[in-house]
């Protein structure tokens, strides 16, 4: 990573984002090799890549945890996070995006924009992360840049600004034409720059004209030159592409192409990272601080906590100021101070000691014992609270139990550490059965967590059948429900009277409002009623599932001069809403997912029949060469064991991916469980 002497304008903090198997980790490995950070290429299929260092990642051939690495290119320091592509680990992507300045989105040249590609793109939209696109695997049979670009335009709602033209197709793909500088870049044995071949010159000129026009439509300065000259100079085009990228408003995205596995297209991609993606100085400042100023009071955001053989490491993005070993920092949310024991520069699973970290750095610190992901660490005399990343609610649970009774305590400790490292995992005890339930984002997520219990924590555990997390919602509400809470037990009394309307609301949300007038319920008691209503949402009347999609309106109430209190009105809110939900018409909701199944054409009929048997609703079907891609919405509860069923129906040739899309009513006659 950079030294404090390197100017912030030369730093790039970026992530690699994509659907599983699009080539993120391969791109990262090529970055490290070509920049000299490593001297031997590793491969995902061999389990030898730098960023997939966890034993499970190497066994499964996928990225599970976001891994930080760094390298130097053309006078710039690139701090890079390789993120998971599987939907079950979307929270890792979410936390990484919260602290990154830019991103490279990798797409498969055959498949185009896939479900998880779209999901991570929307995540980047949410955090306003500027990005460029890299269409990978152009050497594959069926690869087509224009088709992939069309899917970027159609599915992501952005204007693709294609700055390269492929040289050759499929197995004959050997390079690209750089449309910005109008030169050919080839990797036929060795990387070389040369004039555009005569056979591609006419097409290159046409594509450059299309690029000029598209850029002029998105950038005011470029438009002035385009109106005057009907074209853009190379310098104006490059400056406009950077300005459009930094806009991060979805207006346009620079698109490059290549074949990372064959080392084709990586050098210009690195050039594009330094040319178009932002430095810490280009990112809006955090509230209350100057942008990325090492002289400002320290402020940083924790985005990852990891247990290592040498102890707990807390991964931190430094937004302002400087921290040194031994400094005291404030965990703002928890209200406690912690001392920085060590600062380390991270290169995947290797760590190098550092004396300090400054604004713009991504580092790990040791000695911080309690800060969780999403915590703000700052100078004690200049408190600040940064917006944490959104943690999704888990949708699948399994019961876990230690085989040996003597390991019960160790299991509880191990689960506490797992949930600390991964906030999207939750562990709790079922009050009815006494079982320990581990909840996560999908079957694979829970499989990885259980395997970590066995490997890293040396625990022998048994695991129950996965169960989905249901929700309950209001279909038909109740009005003017009057609830009176009175308690007299010899001590201080409690009195609260409230009148509620309980109505259906947008799925997945809860809203509370008050229309009380005349001070009949003081403002502080209104807040207590809302808190009580939120307490009641934890367990609905149909099966004790969390309640969502509810609007509560406090319309009236009454107080007692002595016995009314926050506690009384909070209790009234909780009990009143529970009574209202019992009186309302309720519906059970189940999580559903968009499933994309890729199979040989001769297996489509069998797959469609199986999806129908799983209560799936097919929304689309396309043909790509000899394979068909079927998209359907399927209840998550029906997808347990689907991988093995699909393999058996397609002789191992079928694959599928899922993307959670929310909740839907459980049909009559279908039992929840």
C-alpha positions in Angstrom: 0.0 0.0 0.0 1.0 3.6 -0.4 3.3 5.6 1.8 2.1 8.9 3.2 4.4 10.6 0.7 2.3 9.4 -2.3 -0.2 12.1 -3.3 -3.8 11.2 -2.8 -4.5 12.0 -6.4 -2.5 8.9 -7.3 -4.5 6.5 -5.1 -7.3 4.3 -6.4 -9.5 2.4 -3.9 -11.6 0.0 -6.0 -13.5 -3.3 -6.0 -14.0 -6.0 -8.6 -17.7 -6.8 -8.9 -19.4 -9.5 -11.0 -21.7 -12.5 -11.2 -20.1 -15.8 -10.0 -17.7 -17.3 -12.6 -17.5 -14.1 -14.7 -13.7 -13.9 -13.9 -13.3 -11.4 -11.0 -10.6 -13.3 -9.2 -8.8 -14.0 -12.5 -8.8 -10.3 -13.3 -7.4 -9.5 -9.9 -4.7 -12.1 -10.3 -3.7 -10.6 -13.6 -3.6 -7.1 -12.1 -1.2 -8.3 -9.4 1.0 -10.2 -11.9 1.3 -7.4 -14.5 2.0 -4.8 -11.8 4.8 -7.0 -10.3 3.0 -7.5 -7.0 3.3 -11.3 -7.6 5.8 -13.2 -9.8 3.8 -16.3 -10.5 0.2 -16.5 -11.8 -2.3 -18.5 -9.8 -5.5 -20.0 -11.2 -8.9 -20.3 -9.6 -9.3 -23.9 -10.8 -6.0 -24.9 -9.2 -6.7 -23.1 -5.9 -3.6 -21.0 -6.2 -4.9 -17.4 -6.5 -3.7 -14.8 -4.0 -7.1 -13.5 -3.0 -8.9 -16.9 -2.6 -6.6 -18.0 0.2 -9.3 -19.5 2.5 -9.3 -23.4 2.3 -13.0 -23.4 1.5 -12.5 -20.9 -1.3 -9.9 -23.1 -2.8 -12.0 -26.3 -2.3 -15.1 -24.7 -3.8 -13.4 -22.5 -6.5 -15.4 -19.4 -5.5 -14.7 -16.2 -3.6 -16.4 -16.3 -0.1 -14.8 -13.3 1.7 -13.8 -10.0 0.3 -10.0 -9.9 0.1 -7.8 -6.7 0.1 -4.6 -6.5 -2.0 -2.6 -3.6 -3.5 -0.3 -2.9 -6.4 1.4 -0.1 -8.3 0.7 0.9 -11.9 2.0 3.9 -13.9 2.8 5.9 -10.8 -0.5 5.1 -9.1 -1.2 2.9 -6.0 -4.3 0.6 -6.5 -5.9 -0.7 -3.4 -8.2 -3.4 -4.6 -10.9 -5.6 -3.0 -11.9 -8.8 -4.7 -15.5 -9.4 -3.8 -17.7 -12.6 -3.9 -19.9 -13.2 -6.9 -22.4 -15.6 -5.3 -25.6 -14.1 -4.1 -25.3 -15.7 -0.7 -22.4 -13.5 0.1 -23.9 -10.2 -1.1 -23.4 -8.7 2.3 -19.6 -8.9 1.8 -20.1 -6.9 -1.4 -22.3 -4.4 0.4 -19.7 -3.7 3.1 -16.9 -3.4 0.6 -18.8 -1.0 -1.6 -19.5 1.2 1.4 -15.8 2.0 1.7 -14.7 2.0 -2.0 -14.2 4.9 -4.3 -14.7 3.1 -7.6 -15.3 -0.3 -9.1 -14.6 -2.5 -12.1 -17.7 -4.5 -13.1 -16.8 -7.7 -14.9 -19.3 -9.3 -17.4 -19.1 -12.6 -19.2 -19.0 -12.0 -23.0 -21.3 -15.0 -23.6 -23.9 -14.5 -20.8 -23.8 -10.7 -20.6 -25.5 -9.2 -17.6 -26.4 -12.0 -15.3 -28.7 -11.8 -12.2 -25.9 -11.2 -9.6 -24.2 -8.8 -12.0 -27.4 -6.7 -11.9 -27.7 -7.0 -8.1 -24.1 -5.8 -7.5 -24.6 -3.0 -10.0 -27.7 -1.8 -8.0 -25.7 -2.0 -4.8 -23.0 0.2 -6.4 -25.8 2.6 -7.5 -27.0 2.8 -3.9 -23.7 4.0 -2.7 -22.9 6.2 -5.7 -19.8 4.2 -6.6 -18.4 5.2 -10.0 -17.5 2.2 -12.2 -16.1 1.0 -15.5 -17.1 -2.2 -17.2 -14.9 -5.0 -18.5 -16.5 -7.6 -20.9 -14.4 -10.7 -20.2 -14.0 -14.1 -21.9 -14.1 -12.8 -25.4 -12.1 -15.9 -26.4 -15.1 -18.2 -25.6 -17.3 -19.9 -28.2 -20.4 -17.7 -28.6 -18.7 -14.6 -27.2 -20.0 -11.4 -28.7 -19.1 -7.9 -27.4 -22.1 -6.1 -29.0 -24.6 -8.6 -27.5 -23.0 -8.2 -24.0 -23.1 -4.4 -24.4 -26.8 -4.5 -25.4 -27.5 -6.4 -22.2 -25.7 -3.7 -20.2 -27.8 -1.0 -21.9 -31.1 -2.9 -21.5 -30.7 -4.5 -18.0 -28.7 -1.8 -16.2 -30.3 1.3 -17.7 -27.0 3.0 -18.5 -25.4 4.2 -21.7 -22.4 1.9 -22.6 -19.5 3.9 -23.9 -17.5 1.3 -25.7 -13.9 2.4 -26.1 -12.5 -0.7 -27.7 -13.1 -2.9 -30.8 -12.1 -6.6 -30.6 -9.4 -7.9 -32.9 -10.5 -11.4 -33.9 -13.4 -13.5 -32.6 -13.7 -16.4 -30.1 -10.5 -18.5 -30.2 -9.0 -16.1 -32.7 -9.4 -13.1 -30.4 -5.9 -11.6 -30.0 -6.3 -7.9 -29.1 -8.3 -4.7 -29.3 -8.5 -1.4 -31.1 -8.3 1.5 -28.7 -10.9 3.8 -30.0 -9.8 6.8 -27.9 -6.2 6.8 -29.2 -7.0 5.0 -32.4 -4.3 2.3 -32.1 -4.3 -1.5 -32.0 -3.2 -3.3 -28.9 -2.3 -7.0 -29.4 -1.3 -9.9 -27.3 -0.3 -12.3 -30.0 2.7 -13.8 -28.2 3.6 -10.5 -26.5 1.9 -7.2 -25.7 2.4 -4.7 -28.5 1.0 -1.3 -29.7 0.7 -0.8 -33.5 -1.4 1.0 -36.1 -5.0 -0.1 -36.6 -5.1 -2.9 -39.2 -6.4 -1.9 -42.6 -9.2 -4.4 -42.4 -10.6 -2.8 -39.1 -9.9 0.8 -39.9 -13.3 1.6 -41.4 -15.2 -0.1 -38.6 -13.0 1.6 -36.0 -13.8 5.0 -37.5 -17.5 4.3 -37.4 -17.4 3.2 -33.8 -15.3 6.2 -32.8 -17.9 8.5 -34.4 -20.6 6.6 -32.4 -18.6 7.0 -29.2 -18.0 10.7 -29.9 -21.7 11.3 -30.3 -22.7 9.4 -27.2 -20.2 11.2 -25.1 -21.2 14.6 -26.4 -24.8 13.8 -25.3 -23.6 13.2 -21.7 -21.0 15.9 -21.2 -21.5 19.6 -21.7 -17.9 20.5 -22.5 -17.6 17.7 -25.1 -20.9 18.8 -26.6 -19.5 22.3 -27.3 -16.6 20.8 -29.3 -18.8 18.3 -31.0 -21.3 20.9 -32.2 -18.4 23.0 -33.6 -16.2 20.2 -35.1 -18.7 17.2 -35.5 -16.0 15.1 -33.6 -14.0 15.1 -30.4 -10.3 15.3 -30.0 -8.6 12.4 -28.2 -7.9 14.7 -25.2 -11.5 16.0 -25.0 -12.9 12.5 -25.3 -10.6 11.1 -22.5 -11.5 14.0 -20.2 -15.2 13.6 -20.9 -15.1 9.9 -20.2 -13.5 10.6 -16.8 -16.1 13.3 -16.0 -19.0 11.0 -17.0 -17.5 8.2 -14.8 -17.1 10.4 -11.8 -20.6 11.6 -12.2 -21.7 8.2 -10.8 -25.3 8.9 -11.8 -25.8 6.0 -14.1 -25.7 8.2 -17.2 -22.9 6.3 -18.9 -20.3 3.7 -18.3 -16.9 3.2 -20.0 -16.8 -0.4 -21.5 -13.5 -2.3 -22.2 -13.1 -5.9 -23.3 -10.6 -8.8 -23.1 -9.9 -12.3 -22.0 -8.3 -12.3 -18.6 -7.4 -16.0 -18.5 -5.3 -15.5 -21.6 -3.9 -12.1 -20.3 -5.5 -10.2 -23.1 -6.8 -6.7 -22.3 -5.4 -6.3 -18.8 -2.9 -3.5 -19.4 -5.5 -1.1 -20.9 -7.9 -2.0 -18.1 -5.3 -0.9 -15.6 -4.8 2.3 -17.6 -8.5 2.9 -17.5 -8.6 2.4 -13.7 -6.0 5.2 -13.3 -7.5 7.4 -16.0 -11.2 7.3 -15.2 -11.9 6.0 -11.7 -11.7 8.5 -8.8 -9.0 9.2 -6.2 -10.0 9.8 -2.6 -9.9 13.5 -3.4 -12.7 13.1 -6.0 -15.1 11.6 -3.5 -17.5 13.9 -1.6 -16.2 14.5 1.9 -17.8 12.9 4.9 -20.1 15.4 6.8 -18.2 17.6 9.2 -14.8 17.0 7.6 -12.7 18.3 4.7 -12.3 15.8 1.9 -9.6 13.2 2.6 -7.4 15.6 4.5 -4.6 13.9 6.6 -4.5 17.0 8.8 -8.2 16.8 9.8 -9.3 14.9 12.9 -9.2 11.1 12.3 -12.4 9.4 11.1 -12.7 5.9 9.6 -15.3 3.2 9.0 -15.0 -0.5 10.0 -16.1 -2.7 7.1 -14.8 -6.1 8.1 -13.7 -8.0 11.2 -11.6 -11.2 10.9 -10.1 -13.7 13.2 -6.5 -14.6 12.3 -3.9 -16.9 13.9 -2.3 -13.7 15.4 -5.6 -12.3 16.7 -8.6 -10.1 15.8 -8.1 -7.8 12.8 -10.4 -4.9 12.2 -10.5 -3.6 8.6 -10.8 0.1 8.3 -11.2 2.7 5.6 -9.6 6.0 6.8 -11.6 8.9 5.5 -9.8 11.8 7.2 -6.9 12.4 9.5 -4.1 10.1 10.6 -3.8 7.3 13.1 -0.7 5.8 14.6 0.1 2.8 16.7 -0.9 3.5 20.3 -3.6 6.1 19.4 -6.8 6.2 21.3 -9.9 6.2 19.1 -13.6 6.5 19.9 -16.1 3.9 18.7 -18.9 6.5 18.3 -21.9 4.2 18.2 -20.8 2.2 21.3 -19.5 5.2 23.2 -16.3 3.5 24.1 -12.6 4.2 23.4 -10.2 1.7 22.1 -6.4 1.7 21.6 -4.8 1.0 18.3 -2.2 -1.8 19.0 -0.9 -2.4 15.5 -1.6 -1.1 12.0 -1.0 -3.6 9.1 -1.1 -3.2 5.4 -3.0 -6.2 4.0 -2.1 -8.3 1.0 -4.7 -11.0 1.1 -3.5 -13.3 3.9 -0.1 -11.6 4.3 0.3 -8.6 6.5 3.0 -5.9 6.7 3.5 -3.7 9.8 2.9 0.1 9.4 3.6 3.0 11.7 0.6 5.0 10.6 -2.4 5.2 8.2 -3.7 8.4 6.6 -6.8 9.6 4.8 -7.5 7.4 1.8 -5.9 4.3 3.2 -7.5 0.9 3.6 -5.8 -0.9 6.4 -6.4 -3.4 9.2 -5.8 -2.6 12.9 -5.2 -4.9 15.9 -6.0 -4.1 19.5 -9.6 -2.9 18.8 -11.5 -5.5 20.8 -15.2 -4.7 20.3 -15.9 -2.6 17.2 -18.2 -4.4 14.8 -18.6 -4.0 11.0 -20.3 -0.6 10.3 -18.7 1.1 13.4 -17.3 4.5 13.1 -13.9 5.0 14.7 -12.8 8.6 15.2 -10.7 11.0 17.2 -12.2 11.2 20.8 -12.2 15.0 20.8 -13.9 15.2 17.4 -16.8 12.7 17.5 -18.5 11.7 14.2 -20.9 9.0 13.1 -20.7 7.7 9.5 -23.5 5.9 7.8 -23.0 2.1 8.1 -23.6 -0.4 5.3 -27.1 -2.0 5.2 -27.2 -5.5 6.7 -29.8 -7.7 5.0 -32.2 -9.8 7.0 -31.4 -13.6 6.8 -33.8 -15.8 4.9 -32.7 -19.3 5.7 -32.1 -21.0 9.1 -30.7 -24.3 10.3 -30.5 -25.8 13.8 -27.0 -26.5 14.9 -26.0 -28.6 17.9 -22.7 -29.8 19.4 -22.4 -33.6 19.2 -20.7 -33.6 22.6 -22.5 -31.9 25.4 -19.3 -30.6 26.8 -18.8 -28.5 23.6 -22.1 -26.5 24.0 -20.2 -23.6 25.5 -17.5 -23.7 22.8 -20.3 -23.7 20.2 -21.9 -20.6 21.6 -18.5 -18.8 21.6 -17.8 -19.9 18.0 -21.2 -18.7 16.8 -20.6 -15.4 18.5 -17.3 -15.0 16.6 -18.9 -16.1 13.3 -21.7 -13.5 13.6 -19.1 -10.8 14.6 -17.1 -11.5 11.4 -20.2 -11.8 9.2 -23.1 -9.5 10.3 -25.5 -11.2 7.8 -25.3 -14.4 9.9 -27.5 -14.5 13.0 -27.5 -17.0 15.9 -30.4 -17.3 18.4 -32.1 -19.8 20.6 -35.6 -20.9 19.6 -37.7 -20.1 22.7 -40.1 -23.0 22.0 -37.6 -25.8 21.2 -34.5 -24.6 22.9 -32.6 -25.3 19.7 -29.7 -23.0 18.5 -30.7 -21.6 15.1 -28.1 -20.2 12.7 -29.6 -18.0 10.0 -28.1 -16.7 6.8 -28.6 -15.6 3.2 -28.9 -19.1 1.6 -27.9 -22.7 1.7 -24.4 -22.1 0.6 -23.9 -19.3 3.1 -24.9 -21.7 5.9 -22.9 -24.6 4.5 -19.8 -22.4 4.6 -20.5 -21.2 8.1 -21.0 -24.7 9.4 -17.9 -25.9 7.7 -16.0 -23.1 9.4 -17.3 -24.3 12.8 -15.9 -27.7 12.0 -12.5 -26.6 10.5 -11.6 -23.3 12.2 -13.2 -24.0 15.6 -12.7 -27.9 15.6 -16.3 -28.5 16.6 -18.2 -31.6 15.8 -21.8 -30.4 15.1 -25.0 -31.8 13.7 -27.2 -29.7 11.4 -30.9 -29.7 10.9 -32.8 -29.3 7.6 -32.8 -25.7 6.3 -35.9 -23.7 7.0 -36.9 -20.4 5.4 -37.8 -17.2 7.3 -41.4 -16.4 6.9 -43.1 -13.0 7.4 -46.6 -12.0 8.3 -48.5 -9.0 6.9 -51.8 -7.2 7.2 -54.3 -7.8 4.4 -57.3 -6.1 6.0 -56.7 -3.8 8.9 -58.8 -2.5 11.9 -59.8 1.0 12.8 -60.4 2.8 16.1 -59.0 0.1 18.3 -59.1 1.5 21.8 -56.6 0.0 24.3 -56.4 1.0 27.9 -53.4 -0.1 30.0 -53.8 0.3 33.7 -51.6 -1.3 36.3 -51.8 -0.8 40.1 -49.7 -3.1 42.3 -49.0 -1.0 45.4 -46.1 1.0 43.9 -46.1 3.5 41.2 -49.0 3.0 38.9 -49.2 2.8 35.1 -51.8 4.4 32.9 -52.0 4.8 29.2 -54.9 4.9 26.8 -54.5 4.9 23.0 -56.6 4.6 19.9 -55.0 3.0 16.8 -55.8 2.4 13.1 -53.8 -0.5 11.8 -53.7 -0.7 8.0 -51.9 -2.6 5.2 -48.7 -0.9 3.9 -46.0 -1.4 1.3 -44.5 -4.9 1.5 -41.4 -5.1 3.6 -41.9 -1.8 5.4 -43.5 -0.4 8.6 -44.6 3.2 9.1 -46.0 5.0 12.2 -47.7 8.3 12.4 -49.7 10.3 14.9 -52.8 12.5 14.1 -53.5 13.3 17.8 -54.3 16.9 18.4 -54.7 19.0 21.5 -51.9 17.4 23.4 -54.0 14.5 24.4 -50.9 12.3 24.0 -47.7 14.3 24.6 -45.0 14.0 22.0 -42.6 11.9 24.2 -45.4 9.4 24.8 -46.1 9.2 21.1 -42.5 8.1 20.6 -43.0 5.5 23.3 -46.1 4.2 21.5 -44.1 3.8 18.3 -41.4 1.9 20.2 -44.0 -0.4 21.7 -45.5 -1.0 18.2 -42.1 -1.9 16.9 -41.7 -4.4 19.8 -44.9 -6.1 18.7 -43.7 -6.6 15.2 -41.2 -9.3 16.3 -43.9 -12.0 16.4 -47.2 -12.1 14.5 -50.3 -14.0 15.4 -50.2 -16.6 12.6 -47.0 -18.4 13.6 -44.8 -16.0 15.6 -43.0 -14.7 12.5 -41.9 -11.1 12.1 -44.6 -8.7 10.9 -44.0 -6.4 8.0 -46.1 -4.3 5.6 -48.0 -2.4 8.3 -49.1 1.2 8.8 -50.1 2.3 12.3 -51.8 5.6 13.0 -52.2 6.9 16.5 -55.5 8.8 16.4 -56.3 9.5 20.0 -55.4 8.8 23.6 -55.6 9.8 27.2 -53.1 10.3 30.1 -53.1 10.3 33.9 -51.5 13.1 35.8 -49.4 10.8 38.0 -49.4 7.3 36.4 -48.6 8.0 32.8 -45.0 7.4 31.7 -42.9 6.3 28.7 -43.0 2.7 30.0 -46.8 2.7 30.3 -47.3 4.0 26.8 -44.7 1.7 25.3 -46.4 -1.2 27.0 -49.7 0.0 25.6 -48.3 0.3 22.1 -47.0 -3.3 22.2 -50.2 -4.8 23.6 -52.5 -2.7 21.5 -50.8 -3.7 18.2 -50.7 -7.3 19.2 -54.5 -7.2 19.8 -55.1 -5.4 16.6 -53.1 -7.9 14.6 -55.1 -10.7 16.1 -58.3 -8.9 15.0 -57.0 -8.0 11.5 -56.9 -10.3 8.4 -53.3 -11.5 8.1 -51.4 -13.3 5.4 -48.3 -15.4 5.6 -45.4 -14.4 3.3 -42.5 -16.5 2.1 -39.2 -15.5 0.5 -39.0 -15.9 -3.2 -36.0 -15.8 -5.6 -35.4 -15.2 -9.3 -33.8 -18.4 -10.6 -31.8 -18.4 -13.8 -31.3 -22.0 -15.1 -28.9 -22.7 -18.0 -29.4 -26.1 -19.6 -29.0 -28.0 -22.9 -31.9 -27.4 -25.2 -33.0 -31.0 -25.0 -33.5 -30.7 -21.2 -35.7 -27.6 -21.2 -39.0 -29.5 -21.0 -37.8 -31.5 -18.0 -36.5 -28.4 -16.3 -39.8 -26.5 -16.9 -41.8 -29.4 -15.4 -39.6 -29.5 -12.3 -39.9 -25.7 -11.8 -43.6 -25.9 -12.1 -43.6 -28.7 -9.4 -41.7 -26.3 -7.2 -44.4 -23.6 -7.6 -42.2 -21.7 -10.0 -43.5 -19.1 -12.4 -41.5 -18.9 -15.6 -40.8 -15.3 -16.7 -38.6 -15.8 -19.7 -36.6 -18.2 -21.9 -33.9 -17.5 -24.4 -31.6 -19.6 -26.5 -27.8 -19.1 -26.6 -26.3 -21.5 -29.1 -26.9 -25.1 -28.0 -28.1 -24.0 -24.5 -31.3 -22.4 -23.2 -31.6 -20.0 -20.3 -34.8 -20.2 -18.3 -35.8 -17.5 -15.8 -38.4 -18.1 -13.1 -39.6 -16.9 -9.8 -39.6 -19.7 -7.2 -40.3 -19.8 -3.5 -37.0 -20.2 -1.6 -38.4 -23.2 0.4 -38.8 -25.1 -2.8 -35.1 -24.7 -3.9 -33.5 -26.8 -1.1 -31.8 -29.7 -2.9 -32.4 -28.2 -6.3 -28.7 -28.4 -7.3 -28.6 -32.1 -7.2 -32.0 -32.5 -8.9 -30.9 -30.3 -11.7 -27.6 -32.2 -12.2 -29.5 -35.5 -12.4 -32.0 -34.2 -14.9 -29.3 -32.7 -17.2 -26.6 -35.3 -16.8 -24.5 -32.7 -14.9 -24.7 -30.1 -17.7 -27.2 -27.8 -16.1 -26.3 -24.8 -13.8 -28.4 -22.3 -12.0 -28.1 -19.1 -10.0 -30.6 -17.4 -7.7 -31.3 -13.8 -6.7 -33.7 -12.9 -3.8 -36.5 -10.7 -4.9 -38.5 -10.3 -1.8 -41.6 -11.9 -0.3 -44.9 -13.3 -1.7 -48.0 -14.6 -0.1 -48.0 -18.3 0.7 -50.9 -19.9 -1.3 -53.8 -21.6 0.4 -53.1 -25.3 1.1 -49.3 -24.9 1.2 -48.0 -25.6 4.7 -45.2 -23.4 6.0 -42.3 -25.2 7.6 
